[in-house]
Amino acid sequence: MAVKSSGSSLSDMTLGNGYCVVDYRSINDYLNNPNDNEDEFVLKIRSLVIETNNRPSIETGFHS
């Protein structure tokens, strides 16, 4: 699933910039049993990026 990268603006997005691809299934599975604090949640979501070095937006969980 492609999501906007943290710190990027929608108006600045291009085909190769401003987004990252995350493992939707893993995020969805994780969100079905969340038991982490906010810092652990952020680290877990970041660990599921499968394309680019950008950080996914904190709203990634909402899109899942």
Biotite code that builds the C-alpha atoms (Angstrom):
import biotite.structure as struc

atoms = struc.array([
    struc.Atom([0.000, 0.000, 0.000], chain_id="A", res_id=1, res_name="MET", atom_name="CA", element="C"),
    struc.Atom([1.407, 3.413, -0.921], chain_id="A", res_id=2, res_name="ALA", atom_name="CA", element="C"),
    struc.Atom([1.053, 6.137, 1.720], chain_id="A", res_id=3, res_name="VAL", atom_name="CA", element="C"),
    struc.Atom([2.245, 9.714, 1.923], chain_id="A", res_id=4, res_name="LYS", atom_name="CA", element="C"),
    struc.Atom([5.630, 10.067, 3.558], chain_id="A", res_id=5, res_name="SER", atom_name="CA", element="C"),
    struc.Atom([5.941, 11.952, 6.792], chain_id="A", res_id=6, res_name="SER", atom_name="CA", element="C"),
    struc.Atom([6.848, 15.577, 6.191], chain_id="A", res_id=7, res_name="GLY", atom_name="CA", element="C"),
    struc.Atom([5.891, 15.636, 2.519], chain_id="A", res_id=8, res_name="SER", atom_name="CA", element="C"),
    struc.Atom([3.103, 17.729, 1.031], chain_id="A", res_id=9, res_name="SER", atom_name="CA", element="C"),
    struc.Atom([0.529, 16.312, -1.339], chain_id="A", res_id=10, res_name="LEU", atom_name="CA", element="C"),
    struc.Atom([1.343, 19.121, -3.758], chain_id="A", res_id=11, res_name="SER", atom_name="CA", element="C"),
    struc.Atom([5.010, 18.054, -3.859], chain_id="A", res_id=12, res_name="ASP", atom_name="CA", element="C"),
    struc.Atom([4.348, 14.377, -4.580], chain_id="A", res_id=13, res_name="MET", atom_name="CA", element="C"),
    struc.Atom([5.569, 12.895, -7.851], chain_id="A", res_id=14, res_name="THR", atom_name="CA", element="C"),
    struc.Atom([5.745, 9.387, -9.226], chain_id="A", res_id=15, res_name="LEU", atom_name="CA", element="C"),
    struc.Atom([9.079, 8.869, -7.483], chain_id="A", res_id=16, res_name="GLY", atom_name="CA", element="C"),
    struc.Atom([8.879, 11.150, -4.449], chain_id="A", res_id=17, res_name="ASN", atom_name="CA", element="C"),
    struc.Atom([6.715, 11.867, -1.418], chain_id="A", res_id=18, res_name="GLY", atom_name="CA", element="C"),
    struc.Atom([5.391, 8.418, -0.641], chain_id="A", res_id=19, res_name="TYR", atom_name="CA", element="C"),
    struc.Atom([6.502, 5.057, 0.684], chain_id="A", res_id=20, res_name="CYS", atom_name="CA", element="C"),
    struc.Atom([5.163, 1.564, 0.165], chain_id="A", res_id=21, res_name="VAL", atom_name="CA", element="C"),
    struc.Atom([4.255, -0.412, 3.258], chain_id="A", res_id=22, res_name="VAL", atom_name="CA", element="C"),
    struc.Atom([3.247, -4.018, 3.816], chain_id="A", res_id=23, res_name="ASP", atom_name="CA", element="C"),
    struc.Atom([-0.536, -3.605, 4.115], chain_id="A", res_id=24, res_name="TYR", atom_name="CA", element="C"),
    struc.Atom([-1.240, -7.135, 5.315], chain_id="A", res_id=25, res_name="ARG", atom_name="CA", element="C"),
    struc.Atom([1.350, -6.961, 8.096], chain_id="A", res_id=26, res_name="SER", atom_name="CA", element="C"),
    struc.Atom([0.110, -3.558, 9.241], chain_id="A", res_id=27, res_name="ILE", atom_name="CA", element="C"),
    struc.Atom([-3.478, -4.770, 9.228], chain_id="A", res_id=28, res_name="ASN", atom_name="CA", element="C"),
    struc.Atom([-2.534, -7.897, 11.200], chain_id="A", res_id=29, res_name="ASP", atom_name="CA", element="C"),
    struc.Atom([-0.596, -5.793, 13.696], chain_id="A", res_id=30, res_name="TYR", atom_name="CA", element="C"),
    struc.Atom([-3.483, -3.346, 14.153], chain_id="A", res_id=31, res_name="LEU", atom_name="CA", element="C"),
    struc.Atom([-5.862, -6.183, 14.987], chain_id="A", res_id=32, res_name="ASN", atom_name="CA", element="C"),
    struc.Atom([-3.888, -6.771, 18.210], chain_id="A", res_id=33, res_name="ASN", atom_name="CA", element="C"),
    struc.Atom([-2.144, -3.520, 19.144], chain_id="A", res_id=34, res_name="PRO", atom_name="CA", element="C"),
    struc.Atom([-0.554, -3.541, 22.564], chain_id="A", res_id=35, res_name="ASN", atom_name="CA", element="C"),
    struc.Atom([2.300, -1.079, 22.175], chain_id="A", res_id=36, res_name="ASP", atom_name="CA", element="C"),
    struc.Atom([2.743, 2.451, 23.386], chain_id="A", res_id=37, res_name="ASN", atom_name="CA", element="C"),
    struc.Atom([2.985, 5.256, 20.819], chain_id="A", res_id=38, res_name="GLU", atom_name="CA", element="C"),
    struc.Atom([6.771, 5.030, 20.408], chain_id="A", res_id=39, res_name="ASP", atom_name="CA", element="C"),
    struc.Atom([6.647, 1.267, 19.826], chain_id="A", res_id=40, res_name="GLU", atom_name="CA", element="C"),
    struc.Atom([3.766, 1.730, 17.384], chain_id="A", res_id=41, res_name="PHE", atom_name="CA", element="C"),
    struc.Atom([5.784, 4.220, 15.316], chain_id="A", res_id=42, res_name="VAL", atom_name="CA", element="C"),
    struc.Atom([8.809, 1.896, 15.228], chain_id="A", res_id=43, res_name="LEU", atom_name="CA", element="C"),
    struc.Atom([6.655, -1.067, 14.191], chain_id="A", res_id=44, res_name="LYS", atom_name="CA", element="C"),
    struc.Atom([4.969, 0.851, 11.352], chain_id="A", res_id=45, res_name="ILE", atom_name="CA", element="C"),
    struc.Atom([8.353, 2.120, 10.138], chain_id="A", res_id=46, res_name="ARG", atom_name="CA", element="C"),
    struc.Atom([9.696, -1.438, 10.134], chain_id="A", res_id=47, res_name="SER", atom_name="CA", element="C"),
    struc.Atom([6.994, -2.452, 7.634], chain_id="A", res_id=48, res_name="LEU", atom_name="CA", element="C"),
    struc.Atom([8.157, -0.084, 4.875], chain_id="A", res_id=49, res_name="VAL", atom_name="CA", element="C"),
    struc.Atom([9.070, -2.201, 1.851], chain_id="A", res_id=50, res_name="ILE", atom_name="CA", element="C"),
    struc.Atom([10.048, 0.564, -0.591], chain_id="A", res_id=51, res_name="GLU", atom_name="CA", element="C"),
    struc.Atom([11.996, 3.820, -0.137], chain_id="A", res_id=52, res_name="THR", atom_name="CA", element="C"),
    struc.Atom([13.815, 5.134, 2.887], chain_id="A", res_id=53, res_name="ASN", atom_name="CA", element="C"),
    struc.Atom([11.076, 7.643, 3.693], chain_id="A", res_id=54, res_name="ASN", atom_name="CA", element="C"),
    struc.Atom([9.134, 7.410, 6.919], chain_id="A", res_id=55, res_name="ARG", atom_name="CA", element="C"),
    struc.Atom([5.443, 6.617, 6.534], chain_id="A", res_id=56, res_name="PRO", atom_name="CA", element="C"),
    struc.Atom([2.949, 9.169, 7.771], chain_id="A", res_id=57, res_name="SER", atom_name="CA", element="C"),
    struc.Atom([1.687, 8.617, 11.308], chain_id="A", res_id=58, res_name="ILE", atom_name="CA", element="C"),
    struc.Atom([-1.780, 8.197, 9.746], chain_id="A", res_id=59, res_name="GLU", atom_name="CA", element="C"),
    struc.Atom([-0.689, 4.947, 8.058], chain_id="A", res_id=60, res_name="THR", atom_name="CA", element="C"),
    struc.Atom([-2.688, 2.918, 10.563], chain_id="A", res_id=61, res_name="GLY", atom_name="CA", element="C"),
    struc.Atom([-5.865, 4.790, 9.653], chain_id="A", res_id=62, res_name="PHE", atom_name="CA", element="C"),
    struc.Atom([-5.460, 3.888, 5.989], chain_id="A", res_id=63, res_name="HIS", atom_name="CA", element="C"),
    struc.Atom([-5.141, 0.206, 6.805], chain_id="A", res_id=64, res_name="SER", atom_name="CA", element="C"),
])
